[in-house]
């Protein structure tokens, strides 16, 4: 049975194309990653406990959270139906601010989804063992964040019933997409990213789904898990094919970390509008996406670590490593903010200079300084080891970063539009009640999907975590 084959993982279940022996210092590093010296059986019991618990016995906190998030998600889809009926005039968008919270939310959610691919693909290719305890959270977060992101361009176009026009398919009216538009590039970039990320997540789940298949008592659950386990039996041949598929998908995913948010930044960078027309946007957006993605991973992992009893699996070492990445990417984002002002001054273009002066000292200055405080100043606390190894500080700063990154997208989008070339057309954009409700509803959809994932699927990659246990086997760990 699969549960036995995984819990007593044989020596060939590891990096089958390498035969390096584990040195004493490697054992020490593994002990830093996994505390308490749990056995393979302990790992399986801890991770599978939630999925094996009958729904009536599910933790009250999960049920309350799911009820709230599901209510918000239902509200979200109700608002979408109302928007389709009434039109996008229910928003506060008005000339010259035609892009507002809808595009801000789209870029925000795409950015949230970036840490999943980075943790899973890039760190896997670099053989970073510490990814094993958090990659499953990050991969799931990627899928759910991209789903939330894809909603907003669909409703932004207004006539959602003809959204299929963005795809290059034959139609009777000969309405072909404009392939020179970066908005169309978004369709292909984000669509590819979602497809590859979904496959990568699912392939990684297969061994753990098979474990659940062999442990659950309900016949319906056994059938469901059995279908998605694809006949997994844990044989050497299965592991060999699994590793090759996982490596291939990791290699395909890695370029997407750079390409997807670069393409999203082209929505702004290829425009002629001062404040948007800048070549720093692609690397700036990528760094910001990784920054916000890791912050969201922290926001999700820290409560789940406590409520699901994962403290021996998701250790302080993992939290500290993520905080270091937040510190580095936050510093890169801060450098980009400063460089934008330098480029505007050095260019000698008065319109470009005005755009950034308006951004920092104009009517939306409050949003700019919220962005700087949350994204640049707050992560600097992680220079101190005591603070970056504090659960409370890590969680609070992760919330600040998420807030700051939303305001970053708001500042880029709205403050560049509200004062254009003609003072007679200047307009102070004020959202109506629908914009905040759409944002809150998208969080409801995100947390509904995430809580369902926590309830019915293994939140930790069991096979990968077992590979980094000191007692795993005499070869280097699987996916480490």
C-alpha positions in Angstrom: 0.0 0.0 0.0 1.1 3.5 -0.7 1.1 4.7 2.9 3.5 1.9 3.8 5.7 2.5 0.9 6.0 6.2 1.8 6.3 5.8 5.5 9.0 3.3 5.1 10.6 5.1 2.2 13.3 2.8 0.7 16.8 4.1 -0.3 16.0 4.4 -4.0 13.3 7.0 -3.1 15.6 9.9 -3.2 17.5 11.7 -5.8 17.8 8.7 -8.0 20.4 10.2 -10.3 22.8 11.1 -7.5 24.5 9.0 -5.0 26.1 11.5 -2.7 26.5 10.3 0.9 25.1 12.5 3.7 27.9 14.1 5.7 27.5 14.9 9.4 27.0 18.6 8.6 24.2 17.7 6.3 22.5 15.9 9.2 22.9 19.0 11.3 21.3 21.1 8.6 18.4 18.7 8.4 17.8 18.8 12.1 17.6 22.6 11.8 14.8 22.2 9.3 12.8 19.5 11.2 12.6 19.7 15.0 11.7 17.0 17.5 13.2 14.2 15.4 9.8 12.9 14.2 9.5 9.5 12.4 8.0 9.0 9.0 4.8 7.8 10.7 4.6 11.0 12.9 4.8 13.2 9.7 2.0 11.2 8.0 -0.2 11.3 11.1 0.3 15.1 11.6 -0.3 16.0 8.0 -3.2 13.6 7.3 -5.1 14.4 10.5 -7.2 17.2 9.1 -8.2 15.4 5.9 -9.2 12.2 7.9 -11.3 14.1 10.5 -15.0 13.9 9.9 -16.6 17.2 8.9 -18.7 17.2 12.0 -15.6 17.1 14.1 -13.6 19.7 12.2 -12.0 22.4 14.3 -14.5 25.2 15.1 -12.0 27.8 13.9 -11.9 26.3 10.4 -15.7 26.2 10.3 -16.1 29.8 11.3 -13.4 30.9 8.9 -14.9 28.9 6.1 -18.4 30.3 6.8 -17.1 33.9 6.7 -15.0 33.5 3.6 -17.7 31.6 1.7 -20.2 34.4 2.5 -17.8 36.9 1.1 -17.2 34.8 -2.0 -20.9 34.5 -2.6 -21.2 38.3 -2.2 -18.3 38.6 -4.8 -20.1 36.6 -7.4 -23.3 38.5 -6.6 -21.5 41.7 -7.3 -20.1 40.4 -10.5 -23.7 39.5 -11.6 -24.9 43.0 -10.7 -21.9 44.5 -12.6 -22.8 42.5 -15.7 -26.4 43.8 -15.4 -25.7 47.4 -14.7 -22.3 47.9 -16.3 -19.0 49.3 -15.0 -20.6 52.7 -14.4 -21.2 51.5 -10.9 -17.5 52.0 -10.2 -16.1 55.5 -9.5 -13.9 55.4 -12.7 -14.2 58.7 -14.6 -12.0 60.6 -17.1 -9.0 60.6 -17.0 -8.9 57.7 -14.5 -10.3 54.8 -16.5 -8.1 52.2 -14.8 -8.6 52.0 -11.1 -9.3 49.3 -8.5 -10.0 46.6 -11.1 -6.5 46.8 -12.6 -5.0 47.4 -9.2 -6.6 44.2 -7.9 -5.5 42.2 -11.0 -1.8 43.2 -10.6 -2.0 42.7 -6.8 -3.3 39.1 -7.1 -0.9 38.1 -9.9 1.9 39.3 -7.7 0.6 37.3 -4.8 0.9 34.2 -6.9 4.6 34.6 -7.7 6.1 33.1 -4.5 4.6 29.7 -5.2 6.6 29.2 -8.4 9.7 30.7 -6.9 9.6 28.4 -3.8 8.7 25.3 -5.7 10.6 25.6 -9.0 13.6 27.9 -8.5 14.5 26.6 -5.0 14.0 23.1 -6.1 16.4 23.5 -9.0 18.9 25.0 -6.6 18.4 22.0 -4.2 17.3 24.2 -1.2 16.1 21.7 1.4 14.2 24.3 3.4 11.5 24.7 0.7 10.1 21.3 1.5 7.9 22.3 4.4 6.4 25.4 2.8 6.2 24.7 -1.0 2.8 23.1 -0.8 1.3 26.2 0.8 3.0 28.4 -1.8 1.9 26.3 -4.8 -1.8 26.3 -3.6 -1.6 30.0 -3.0 -0.4 30.5 -6.5 -3.3 28.7 -8.0 -5.9 30.5 -5.9 -4.4 33.9 -6.3 -4.3 33.6 -10.1 -7.9 32.5 -10.1 -8.8 35.7 -8.2 -6.6 37.8 -10.6 -8.2 36.4 -13.7 -11.6 37.6 -12.6 -10.7 41.3 -12.8 -9.7 41.6 -16.4 -12.8 39.7 -17.3 -15.1 42.2 -15.5 -12.9 45.2 -16.4 -13.8 44.9 -20.1 -17.5 45.5 -19.3 -18.9 43.1 -21.9 -17.9 39.9 -20.2 -20.0 37.8 -22.5 -17.6 38.5 -25.4 -14.4 37.9 -23.5 -13.7 35.1 -25.9 -12.7 37.8 -28.4 -9.3 38.0 -26.7 -8.5 34.4 -27.9 -7.3 33.9 -31.5 -10.2 31.7 -32.6 -12.2 32.0 -35.9 -15.4 33.8 -35.5 -18.1 35.0 -37.9 -17.4 38.7 -37.3 -13.7 38.4 -38.1 -12.9 40.1 -34.7 -9.2 39.2 -34.4 -7.2 40.1 -31.3 -4.7 42.9 -31.5 -1.4 41.1 -31.0 0.4 44.3 -30.5 -1.4 45.1 -27.3 0.2 44.1 -24.0 -3.3 43.4 -22.7 -3.4 40.4 -25.0 0.1 39.3 -24.0 -1.4 39.2 -20.4 -3.9 36.6 -21.6 -1.2 34.2 -22.8 1.3 34.9 -20.1 -1.1 34.5 -17.1 -2.9 31.6 -18.8 0.4 29.8 -19.4 1.5 30.5 -15.8 -1.7 29.2 -14.4 -1.6 26.0 -16.5 2.0 25.1 -15.7 1.5 26.0 -12.0 -1.6 23.9 -11.7 0.3 20.9 -13.3 3.3 21.5 -11.1 1.1 21.6 -8.0 -0.9 18.5 -9.0 2.1 16.4 -9.9 3.7 17.1 -6.5 0.5 16.1 -4.8 0.2 12.7 -6.3 2.2 10.6 -3.8 0.5 12.4 -0.9 -3.0 11.9 -2.4 -2.2 8.2 -2.6 -1.3 8.2 1.1 -4.7 9.7 1.9 -6.4 7.2 -0.4 -5.0 4.4 1.7 -5.9 6.0 5.0 -9.4 7.5 4.7 -12.3 5.3 5.8 -15.1 6.8 3.6 -15.7 4.9 0.4 -16.6 8.1 -1.5 -13.3 9.6 -0.3 -11.3 6.6 -1.3 -12.8 6.7 -4.8 -12.1 10.4 -5.1 -8.6 10.2 -3.8 -8.0 7.1 -5.9 -9.0 8.8 -9.1 -6.6 11.7 -8.5 -3.8 9.4 -7.3 -3.6 8.0 -10.9 -2.9 4.5 -9.7 0.2 5.4 -7.6 1.8 2.5 -5.8 5.1 3.9 -4.8 7.2 1.6 -7.0 10.7 2.6 -8.1 9.3 3.1 -11.6 6.7 5.4 -10.3 9.2 7.5 -8.4 11.5 7.7 -11.3 8.8 9.0 -13.7 7.6 11.3 -10.9 11.0 12.9 -10.4 11.5 13.4 -14.1 8.1 15.0 -14.5 8.6 17.2 -11.5 12.0 18.3 -12.7 10.7 19.1 -16.2 7.8 21.2 -14.8 10.2 23.0 -12.5 12.4 23.9 -15.5 9.3 25.1 -17.4 8.1 27.1 -14.4 11.3 28.9 -13.7 11.3 31.3 -16.7 7.7 32.1 -15.9 8.8 33.7 -12.6 10.5 36.4 -14.7 8.3 36.5 -17.7 4.7 36.7 -16.3 5.1 39.8 -14.1 7.3 41.4 -16.7 4.5 41.0 -19.2 2.0 42.4 -16.7 4.4 45.4 -16.2 4.2 46.0 -20.0 0.6 47.0 -19.6 2.1 50.2 -18.1 5.6 50.3 -19.5 4.8 50.4 -23.2 2.3 53.3 -22.7 3.4 56.9 -23.4 2.0 58.1 -20.1 4.5 59.8 -17.7 4.9 57.6 -14.6 4.3 54.5 -16.6 6.7 54.8 -19.5 9.8 53.5 -17.8 12.2 50.5 -18.5 12.7 49.7 -14.8 9.2 48.3 -14.5 9.8 44.6 -15.5 12.5 43.9 -12.8 10.8 46.2 -10.4 7.5 44.3 -10.8 9.1 40.9 -10.5 10.9 41.9 -7.3 7.6 43.3 -5.9 5.7 40.2 -6.9 8.2 37.9 -5.0 8.1 40.4 -2.1 4.3 40.3 -1.8 4.1 36.6 -2.5 6.4 35.6 0.3 4.5 38.0 2.6 1.3 36.2 1.8 3.0 32.8 2.4 3.9 34.0 5.9 0.3 35.3 6.4 -1.0 31.9 5.6 1.6 29.6 7.1 2.0 31.2 10.6 -1.7 30.7 11.7 -1.8 27.2 10.1 1.4 26.3 11.7 -0.2 26.8 15.1 -3.7 25.5 14.5 -2.6 22.3 12.6 0.2 21.5 15.0 3.0 21.8 12.4 5.6 23.5 14.6 8.1 20.6 14.2 7.7 20.7 10.4 7.5 24.4 9.7 10.3 25.5 12.0 11.8 28.9 12.8 14.5 28.2 10.2 11.8 28.3 7.5 10.3 31.5 8.8 13.7 33.2 9.2 14.6 32.2 5.6 11.4 33.7 4.2 12.0 36.9 6.3 15.4 37.2 4.8 13.9 37.0 1.3 11.3 39.6 2.3 14.1 41.9 3.5 16.1 41.5 0.3 13.2 42.0 -2.1 11.9 44.9 0.0 15.2 46.6 -0.3 15.2 46.0 -4.1 11.7 47.6 -4.2 12.9 50.5 -2.1 15.8 51.0 -4.5 13.4 51.0 -7.4 11.2 53.7 -5.8 14.3 55.9 -5.4 15.6 55.2 -8.9 12.3 56.2 -10.4 12.8 59.7 -9.0 16.4 59.8 -10.2 15.4 58.7 -13.8 12.6 61.3 -13.9 15.1 64.0 -12.9 18.0 62.8 -15.1 15.7 62.6 -18.2 15.1 66.3 -18.1 11.5 65.6 -19.1 9.3 68.0 -17.2 6.2 65.8 -17.6 8.0 62.8 -16.1 9.4 64.9 -13.2 5.9 66.3 -12.5 4.4 62.8 -12.5 6.7 61.7 -9.6 6.5 65.0 -7.7 2.7 64.6 -7.9 3.0 61.0 -6.7 4.9 61.9 -3.6 3.4 65.4 -2.8 0.2 65.6 -4.7 -3.4 64.8 -3.7 -2.6 61.1 -3.3 0.6 61.6 -1.3 -1.0 59.8 1.6 -1.2 56.6 -0.5 2.5 57.0 -1.6 3.8 57.3 2.0 1.7 54.4 3.2 3.3 52.4 0.4 6.8 53.5 1.4 6.2 52.9 5.1 4.9 49.4 4.6 7.2 48.2 1.8 10.5 49.9 2.5 10.6 50.8 6.2 8.8 47.9 7.9 10.9 45.0 6.3 14.1 46.7 7.6 13.3 45.4 11.0 14.3 42.0 9.7 18.0 43.0 9.9 17.7 42.0 13.6 17.7 38.3 14.2 15.5 38.6 17.3 12.8 40.3 15.2 13.0 38.0 12.2 12.7 35.0 14.4 9.6 36.4 16.2 6.3 34.9 15.1 4.3 38.0 16.0 6.6 40.4 14.3 6.8 38.2 11.2 3.0 38.0 11.0 2.4 41.7 11.5 5.0 42.7 8.9 3.6 40.3 6.4 0.2 42.1 6.8 1.9 45.4 6.4 3.7 44.2 3.2 0.4 43.0 1.7 -1.2 46.3 2.4 1.8 48.2 1.1 2.0 46.2 -2.2 -1.7 46.9 -2.8 -1.0 50.6 -2.4 2.0 50.3 -4.7 -0.3 49.1 -7.5 -2.8 51.9 -6.6 -0.1 54.6 -6.7 1.3 53.4 -10.0 -2.2 53.2 -11.7 -4.2 56.1 -10.3 -1.7 58.8 -9.5 -0.3 58.6 -13.0 -3.7 59.0 -14.5 -5.5 61.5 -12.3 -3.3 64.5 -13.5 -2.6 64.1 -17.2 -1.2 66.7 -19.7 -4.2 69.1 -19.5 -5.0 70.6 -16.1 -8.6 71.1 -17.3 -9.1 67.3 -17.3 -7.6 66.7 -13.9 -9.8 64.6 -11.6 -9.5 63.2 -8.1 -10.6 59.6 -8.3 -12.8 58.5 -5.3 -14.0 54.9 -5.2 -17.6 54.1 -4.6 -18.8 51.4 -2.2 -18.5 48.7 -4.9 -14.7 48.9 -5.3 -13.9 47.9 -1.7 -16.6 45.3 -1.8 -15.1 43.7 -4.9 -11.6 43.6 -3.2 -13.1 42.1 0.0 -15.0 39.6 -2.0 -11.9 38.5 -3.9 -10.3 37.8 -0.5 -13.3 35.7 0.4 -12.9 33.6 -2.8 -9.2 33.2 -2.1 -9.6 32.1 1.5 -12.6 29.8 0.6 -10.4 27.9 -1.8 -7.5 27.9 0.6 -9.5 26.6 3.5 -11.0 23.8 1.3 -7.4 22.9 0.4 -6.4 22.8 4.0 -9.4 20.6 4.8 -9.2 18.0 2.1 -5.5 17.9 0.8 -2.2 17.5 2.6 -0.8 21.0 3.3 2.7 19.7 3.7 4.6 17.7 1.0 5.0 14.6 3.1 7.3 12.7 0.8 9.6 15.7 0.5 9.7 16.5 4.2 10.5 12.9 5.0 13.5 13.1 2.7 15.1 15.8 4.8 14.7 13.9 8.1 18.1 13.0 9.5 17.1 9.3 9.6 15.6 9.3 6.0 18.2 7.3 4.1 22.0 7.4 3.3 21.4 9.3 0.1 20.5 12.9 -0.4 16.8 13.6 0.0 14.0 13.4 -2.5 13.4 16.9 -4.0 16.0 18.5 -1.7 
